[in-house]
Structures are given as structure tokens and as C-alpha cells.
């Protein structure tokens, strides 16, 4: 073991092995859209969470988004979060940007190195979420991607409802539609596309059907998955994706996350549960699990602070032995 300084503090850790998978944490963006929906959690508390994520050696951390603060008040101090973070050279700090006008705000924020953009495979969700048709959303995403690439940012994308249609138009998402949209996103300069199970209703059969098709026509080297967990299938679907060749996985501490547009919105696959599954399989993640648990403790404190139920992660409930009933706690 060697003692070294991580983000200004002394810590002891084993030298990291080359990871077999890339774990992308979206707690500070996707998770805070729900847990911090009324913008009550203090910046200091979220900075503690961000520092734990950095110390866990997560290679990709989505810090926030540049959006209309009247629509998503939890993201209004995203620039302040970035200003206080000091990642290692191999850690990406990303922000979600829906439109070119918000990209201009991102450019004024030091510390961002990756722009995340999104479109939807579902026409109805695209209109409900962005007030744009699918083709309009592709055009809009291309404008953001081209600007970001010209300015030297890395770019990645989400494809919402990549496996099933939203519940207002139930049914399997056509695989040709997913392929076409993935091609468009890669052509505009995205280094990866996270295929998203936006409302958590996708089955292992849905995941296998889409990934086998995309893998056979485009390959999966630039594909990842962003899975939610409505029916407890998040880890199962993650395992299916891994077995089919996916090596990039989105997740959030405690299983937080969701979207106000989606009825009965649910959280992402929990980062600590995903990492624990891979550890049990002998798959190297490069993650320091101790700091994931520290991040989990902070998330539990956040939930108590705003009077929300504890996060759904079974590992956090087991390892931290927290009280699942919501209660107020003092700001830390």
C-alpha cells in the first residue's frame, strides 16, 4: 500500500488496476433531480458527495446540467459545484446540456471537460420532455455537439427509451429506429451513446433484442447502458448487457434518479450494487468501494435532511444499517 494525496487529503489505497468496465456515476445530476427537486440540499453537502465520488476513482462523474432553473431548480448552482472540484487527470467531469443557448453558459464554467446531450427514440417522450419532435431533437443535438467538439470538449449522448416505448405508447422500440439514431449521434461526434431504459420497464428480452441488433450492425464499442430499476431488473439487465459486450454502465449512488415527465419515475441502478456485482464476477471496475459507501452515507443524510425516504439500495441498507423512516437532520 502507498499513502498519497487525493484532492488535497491524505488517503491510503491500493494501486488501481486497469478496469474491465467503465462506471459512469450520475448521482449529482440524475439523482439530484429527484432528491434535491426543491433545491433544499446545501451546496456544502453536495460537495462532500462529489469529493467521495472523486475519491472512489469513478472515471466519469456527471456533476449537473445547464438548464432552465425554473424547470430544474436543483441544477441552478452547477457552476459552483464545478468550481470546487479537482479531479484526477483521468476522471471526466460532465454536464448535461439540452440546447445551444445553455451550452453558452457551460462555456463560462471552468472544470467541465465533457458535454452530455440527449435525444429520445420515442416521439411522444421527445415532445413531452423537450417540446421537439424526434427529428428536431436530432438537429438540436447536432448543433450542441458540433459547437462542443469545435471548442475541444468531449461529447457523449443519451438515447432515451431505447428499449421500450413510454407507457402512453406501449410496445417494443423498433431496433431499426435505435440503430438509425445511434448512427446519427456517433456521426455528430459523440464518443459514446448510453442506451436508456428511461422508465425502468424494459425486460432482459428487450435489452438483448436491441443490443444484439445494434451489435450486429454497428458493434458495441461506443455503446453503453443507462438503466432504471422499476421492477427490480436493473442489475439483471446490466448483466445481460455485459454478457452481450457492453462495457460502459451508468448508475447512481443509492439508486437515486428519475424524471418528472415519467409517471411513477424510478431511480437508476445503484452504483454500489453494480460495482458489487462486478466484483463478485471478478470484473475489475477500478473503483474504491470504501468511498462508495461514504458517498452512500451522505446520500442517506441528504434524504433525511429533506424528509424523503431512504434510497432503495439494499447494499446501503445492509452496510450502513440506516433508519428507513424519513426524518430531518442538521446540515453538515
C-alpha positions as CSV (number, residue, x, y, z in Angstrom):
1,X,0.0,0.0,0.0
2,X,1.0,3.6,-0.6
3,X,-0.2,6.8,1.0
4,X,-0.9,9.6,-1.4
5,X,-2.8,12.8,-1.6
6,X,-6.2,12.7,-3.3
7,X,-7.9,16.0,-4.0
8,X,-5.9,17.7,-1.2
9,X,-6.4,15.0,1.5
10,X,-4.2,12.1,2.6
11,X,-5.7,8.7,1.8
12,X,-4.3,5.2,1.7
13,X,-5.4,3.0,-1.2
14,X,-4.2,0.1,-3.3
15,X,-2.8,1.0,-6.8
16,X,-5.7,0.9,-9.2
17,X,-5.8,-2.0,-11.7
18,X,-6.8,-1.4,-15.3
19,X,-10.6,-1.6,-15.3
20,X,-12.6,-4.0,-17.5
21,X,-15.7,-1.8,-17.4
22,X,-16.3,2.0,-17.2
23,X,-18.6,3.0,-14.4
24,X,-20.3,6.4,-15.0
25,X,-21.9,8.0,-12.0
26,X,-24.9,10.3,-12.5
27,X,-25.9,10.9,-8.8
28,X,-25.2,14.7,-8.9
29,X,-27.3,15.2,-12.0
30,X,-29.9,12.4,-12.4
31,X,-30.1,11.7,-8.6
32,X,-30.4,15.3,-7.5
33,X,-33.2,16.0,-10.0
34,X,-35.4,13.9,-7.6
35,X,-33.7,14.1,-4.2
36,X,-33.0,17.8,-4.4
37,X,-36.0,18.7,-6.6
38,X,-36.8,21.7,-4.4
39,X,-33.2,22.9,-4.2
40,X,-33.0,22.5,-0.4
41,X,-29.8,20.4,-0.1
42,X,-26.9,22.8,0.7
43,X,-24.1,23.1,-1.7
44,X,-21.6,22.1,1.0
45,X,-23.4,18.8,1.4
46,X,-23.3,18.1,-2.3
47,X,-19.7,19.0,-2.5
48,X,-19.0,16.3,0.2
49,X,-20.8,13.8,-2.0
50,X,-18.8,14.9,-5.1
51,X,-15.5,14.5,-3.2
52,X,-16.4,11.0,-2.2
53,X,-17.2,10.1,-5.8
54,X,-13.8,11.5,-6.9
55,X,-12.0,9.6,-4.2
56,X,-13.8,6.4,-5.3
57,X,-11.9,6.8,-8.6
58,X,-15.0,6.9,-10.7
59,X,-13.8,7.7,-14.2
60,X,-16.9,9.7,-15.2
61,X,-19.0,11.9,-12.9
62,X,-21.9,13.9,-14.2
63,X,-21.8,16.9,-12.0
64,X,-25.0,18.7,-13.1
65,X,-26.8,20.2,-16.0
66,X,-27.2,23.6,-17.6
67,X,-31.0,24.0,-18.0
68,X,-33.8,26.5,-17.2
69,X,-33.5,27.0,-13.4
70,X,-37.3,27.5,-13.3
71,X,-37.8,24.0,-14.6
72,X,-35.0,22.2,-12.7
73,X,-34.1,24.3,-9.7
74,X,-31.8,21.6,-8.3
75,X,-29.3,22.4,-11.1
76,X,-29.1,26.1,-10.6
77,X,-25.7,26.1,-8.8
78,X,-24.0,23.6,-11.2
79,X,-21.2,26.2,-11.9
80,X,-20.4,26.5,-8.2
81,X,-20.1,22.7,-7.9
82,X,-17.6,22.6,-10.8
83,X,-15.6,25.5,-9.3
84,X,-14.9,23.4,-6.2
85,X,-13.9,20.1,-7.7
86,X,-10.4,18.9,-8.5
87,X,-10.5,15.6,-10.4
88,X,-7.5,13.4,-11.3
89,X,-6.3,13.6,-14.8
90,X,-8.1,10.5,-15.9
91,X,-11.5,11.5,-14.5
92,X,-14.2,13.1,-16.7
93,X,-16.4,15.8,-15.2
94,X,-19.5,16.2,-17.4
95,X,-22.6,18.3,-17.6
96,X,-25.9,17.7,-19.4
97,X,-26.8,20.4,-22.0
98,X,-30.2,20.3,-23.8
99,X,-29.8,23.3,-26.1
100,X,-27.2,25.6,-27.7
101,X,-28.2,28.6,-25.5
102,X,-27.4,26.6,-22.4
103,X,-24.2,25.4,-23.9
104,X,-23.1,29.1,-23.9
105,X,-23.5,29.0,-20.1
106,X,-21.4,25.9,-19.9
107,X,-18.5,27.5,-21.8
108,X,-18.3,30.1,-19.0
109,X,-17.8,27.3,-16.4
110,X,-14.2,26.1,-15.7
111,X,-13.8,22.5,-14.9
112,X,-16.2,20.9,-17.5
113,X,-14.5,18.6,-19.9
114,X,-17.4,16.6,-21.2
115,X,-20.7,17.7,-22.7
116,X,-23.6,15.2,-22.4
117,X,-26.6,15.6,-24.7
118,X,-29.7,13.6,-25.2
119,X,-32.4,12.7,-27.7
120,X,-35.2,10.2,-27.5
121,X,-36.2,7.2,-29.6
122,X,-39.8,7.9,-28.5
123,X,-41.5,10.6,-30.4
124,X,-44.1,11.1,-27.7
125,X,-41.4,11.4,-25.0
126,X,-39.4,13.8,-27.1
127,X,-42.3,16.1,-27.4
128,X,-43.3,15.8,-23.8
129,X,-39.8,16.4,-22.4
130,X,-38.3,18.9,-24.9
131,X,-41.2,20.2,-27.0
132,X,-39.3,19.0,-30.0
133,X,-40.1,16.2,-32.4
134,X,-37.5,13.4,-32.7
135,X,-36.0,14.9,-35.9
136,X,-35.9,18.4,-34.4
137,X,-34.2,17.0,-31.3
138,X,-31.5,15.3,-33.5
139,X,-30.9,18.7,-35.3
140,X,-30.7,20.4,-31.9
141,X,-28.3,17.8,-30.5
142,X,-26.1,18.2,-33.6
143,X,-25.8,21.9,-33.1
144,X,-24.6,21.4,-29.5
145,X,-22.3,18.6,-30.4
146,X,-20.6,20.5,-33.2
147,X,-20.1,23.5,-31.1
148,X,-18.7,21.4,-28.2
149,X,-16.3,19.5,-30.5
150,X,-15.0,22.7,-32.0
151,X,-14.3,24.1,-28.5
152,X,-12.4,21.0,-27.5
153,X,-14.9,19.2,-25.2
154,X,-15.6,15.5,-25.2
155,X,-19.2,14.6,-26.1
156,X,-21.4,11.7,-25.0
157,X,-25.1,11.1,-25.6
158,X,-28.2,9.5,-24.1
159,X,-30.8,7.8,-26.2
160,X,-34.0,7.8,-24.1
161,X,-36.5,4.9,-24.4
162,X,-34.0,2.9,-26.4
163,X,-35.6,-0.5,-25.4
164,X,-39.4,0.2,-25.0
165,X,-41.8,3.0,-25.8
166,X,-43.1,5.1,-23.0
167,X,-46.2,3.9,-21.3
168,X,-48.5,6.2,-23.2
169,X,-47.5,4.3,-26.4
170,X,-46.6,0.9,-25.0
171,X,-44.6,-1.6,-27.1
172,X,-41.1,-2.6,-28.0
173,X,-38.9,0.1,-29.5
174,X,-38.1,-0.8,-33.2
175,X,-34.5,-1.8,-33.4
176,X,-34.0,0.0,-36.7
177,X,-35.1,3.2,-35.0
178,X,-32.4,2.8,-32.3
179,X,-29.8,1.9,-34.9
180,X,-30.6,5.0,-37.0
181,X,-30.4,7.4,-34.0
182,X,-27.2,5.8,-32.7
183,X,-25.6,6.3,-36.1
184,X,-26.7,10.0,-36.1
185,X,-25.2,10.6,-32.6
186,X,-21.9,9.0,-33.4
187,X,-21.7,10.8,-36.7
188,X,-22.1,14.2,-34.9
189,X,-19.0,13.4,-32.7
190,X,-20.4,11.6,-29.6
191,X,-17.7,9.2,-28.3
192,X,-20.4,7.0,-26.7
193,X,-24.2,6.6,-26.6
194,X,-25.9,5.4,-23.4
195,X,-28.9,3.4,-24.4
196,X,-31.5,4.3,-21.8
197,X,-34.3,2.3,-20.1
198,X,-35.9,5.6,-19.1
199,X,-38.8,4.3,-17.0
200,X,-37.3,1.0,-15.9
201,X,-39.9,-1.2,-17.6
202,X,-37.5,-3.0,-20.0
203,X,-37.1,-6.7,-19.7
204,X,-33.9,-8.8,-20.3
205,X,-35.5,-9.8,-23.6
206,X,-35.9,-6.1,-24.6
207,X,-32.2,-5.4,-23.7
208,X,-31.0,-8.5,-25.6
209,X,-33.1,-7.7,-28.7
210,X,-31.8,-4.2,-29.1
211,X,-28.1,-4.9,-28.2
212,X,-27.9,-7.9,-30.5
213,X,-29.3,-5.8,-33.4
214,X,-27.0,-2.8,-32.7
215,X,-24.1,-5.1,-32.1
216,X,-24.6,-6.9,-35.4
217,X,-24.9,-3.7,-37.4
218,X,-22.7,-1.2,-35.7
219,X,-20.8,-3.0,-33.0
220,X,-21.0,-2.1,-29.3
221,X,-17.6,-0.4,-28.7
222,X,-19.2,3.0,-28.5
223,X,-22.4,1.9,-26.7
224,X,-23.3,1.9,-23.0
225,X,-26.4,1.5,-21.0
226,X,-28.3,3.8,-18.6
227,X,-30.8,1.6,-16.8
228,X,-33.5,2.4,-14.3
229,X,-35.0,-0.1,-11.9
230,X,-38.8,-0.1,-11.7
231,X,-39.3,-3.8,-11.4
232,X,-36.0,-4.9,-9.8
233,X,-34.5,-5.9,-13.1
234,X,-31.8,-3.2,-13.3
235,X,-28.9,-5.5,-12.3
236,X,-30.3,-8.4,-14.4
237,X,-30.4,-6.1,-17.4
238,X,-26.9,-4.8,-16.6
239,X,-25.6,-8.4,-16.5
240,X,-27.3,-9.2,-19.9
241,X,-25.7,-6.1,-21.3
242,X,-22.3,-7.1,-20.1
243,X,-22.6,-10.6,-21.4
244,X,-23.5,-9.2,-24.8
245,X,-20.5,-6.9,-24.9
246,X,-21.4,-3.6,-23.2
247,X,-18.6,-2.2,-21.1
248,X,-19.9,1.3,-20.1
249,X,-22.6,1.5,-17.4
250,X,-24.4,4.5,-15.9
251,X,-25.5,4.4,-12.3
252,X,-26.2,6.5,-9.2
253,X,-25.4,6.2,-5.5
254,X,-28.2,4.6,-3.6
255,X,-30.2,4.0,-6.8
256,X,-31.4,7.7,-7.0
257,X,-32.8,9.2,-10.1
258,X,-35.8,9.9,-12.2
259,X,-37.7,12.3,-14.4
260,X,-40.7,14.4,-13.6
261,X,-42.1,13.7,-17.1
262,X,-42.2,10.0,-16.5
263,X,-45.1,8.7,-14.5
264,X,-44.0,6.8,-11.3
265,X,-40.4,7.7,-12.1
266,X,-37.8,5.5,-10.6
267,X,-34.1,5.6,-9.9
268,X,-31.1,4.3,-11.7
269,X,-29.2,1.1,-11.0
270,X,-27.3,1.8,-7.7
271,X,-23.6,2.4,-8.3
272,X,-22.6,0.3,-5.2
273,X,-24.8,-2.6,-6.2
274,X,-23.4,-2.6,-9.8
275,X,-19.8,-2.4,-8.6
276,X,-20.5,-5.2,-6.1
277,X,-22.0,-7.4,-8.8
278,X,-18.9,-6.9,-11.0
279,X,-16.6,-7.5,-8.1
280,X,-18.3,-10.8,-7.4
281,X,-17.8,-11.8,-11.0
282,X,-14.1,-10.9,-11.0
283,X,-14.7,-8.0,-13.3
284,X,-12.3,-5.1,-12.4
285,X,-14.0,-1.7,-12.1
286,X,-11.1,0.4,-10.8
287,X,-13.5,1.7,-8.1
288,X,-12.6,2.1,-4.4
289,X,-15.7,0.6,-2.7
290,X,-15.0,2.3,0.6
291,X,-15.7,5.7,-0.8
292,X,-18.8,4.4,-2.5
293,X,-20.1,3.6,1.0
294,X,-19.1,7.0,2.2
295,X,-21.0,8.6,-0.7
296,X,-23.9,6.4,0.3
297,X,-23.9,7.7,3.9
298,X,-24.0,11.2,2.5
299,X,-27.0,10.4,0.3
300,X,-28.8,8.8,3.2
301,X,-28.2,12.0,5.2
302,X,-29.5,14.1,2.3
303,X,-32.7,12.1,2.1
304,X,-33.2,12.6,5.8
305,X,-32.4,16.3,5.5
306,X,-35.2,16.9,3.0
307,X,-37.6,14.4,4.7
308,X,-37.5,11.8,1.8
309,X,-37.5,8.0,2.2
310,X,-34.1,6.4,2.3
311,X,-32.6,5.4,-1.1
312,X,-33.6,2.0,-2.4
313,X,-30.2,0.4,-2.4
314,X,-30.1,-2.8,-0.5
315,X,-26.4,-2.7,0.0
316,X,-26.6,0.7,1.7
317,X,-29.4,-0.6,3.9
318,X,-27.2,-3.6,4.9
319,X,-23.8,-1.9,5.2
320,X,-25.0,1.4,6.8
321,X,-27.9,0.0,8.9
322,X,-29.8,3.2,8.4
323,X,-33.3,4.1,9.6
324,X,-35.6,3.9,6.6
325,X,-38.2,6.3,8.0
326,X,-37.6,9.9,6.8
327,X,-36.5,12.5,9.4
328,X,-34.9,15.8,9.4
329,X,-31.2,16.0,10.3
330,X,-28.9,19.0,10.8
331,X,-27.0,20.4,7.9
332,X,-23.5,19.0,7.7
